[in-house]
Amino acid sequence: DTNDDDGCAYLPLIKVALQTDPDPTQSSAIQVLAMRSNAIDRAAALRLLPKSVPVSAVARPFLIPALVDSESEIRRLTVTAALMRAKFLNLQQKLTNAQLKAYSTMSGVPEIRSLNLGEPLHSTRPSKMKPSSSASPTFPEVSIVKHFFSRHLIIQANITNSSFTMNYNSSINNGGGGRTFTKVAFVVADSTEEAIQPIVRIPIKTLPYQATGCAWCVLMATPQQMDSLAILTCELRYIVSNNAGTAPAGTTNPFGDDEEEKMFVAVNDGRTYVEELQDLEVHAAHFS
């Protein structure tokens, strides 16, 4: 009984009523229960009642109102949870948009900024990249810009998630049938020249439906050792998710991936795609 008293000021009052009320139905104790049903430890209070008290005696004044209060509390918490989730999703969307905007320029990418390359010698106009063979239904719109420095080439891949599906679940999760992309990476998988090789790539962490973001690939170049033309074999790798979750971004080994990564495989709640793109030409003269 001592443990039941902890944290509930009305349990001692019920004990007093039980001890002083000569009525075998314990009407005084039940009246206290009824008056303080929203503030009392209900289970502990019921344990105090003698077994001789019928359930019908406490049903209308205490048990039924307690059930109604519990149902109301459940509804209140359900509404609160829905509002909190909506607020979270809104903040998540704002964070994603801010990240996409920050990574849309070279100066906004810490991995590139740390190279201290300065301004590029020149940059090409955006050019559309097409798949080298038949593309998957989720293939996004891709255009690239090449930024040339004296010993580096930075490829900026502008990627728009235009994937649309009639899948019911994705329509519910993302609105309008669009799916979220994660870990969207532009990859230089091979080079015909040892003198120009990728050293780091920066994927897009999260790319919602109809959003545009920039994936980056940095290559080290030694123009003096190049032939006049280098051919780069390029890929686009990304995960198509069924919900709007996020995934961590990071740099990876440019050429050290397993062959299994080139296949269509299940990853967490989505699928990984590897799309082979048309080859990219790089002229040695562009580095001067």
Helices and strands as residue ranges (DSSP letters): H 2-5, H 11-20, H 27-35, H 42-48, H 55-58, I 59-63, H 64-102, G 106-108, H 110-113, E 122-123, E 127-128, E 141-148, E 152-160, H 168-174, E 180-191, E 196-202, E 204-207, E 212-221, G 223-225, E 229-241, G 259-262, E 265-267, E 270-276, E 280-283, G 284-287
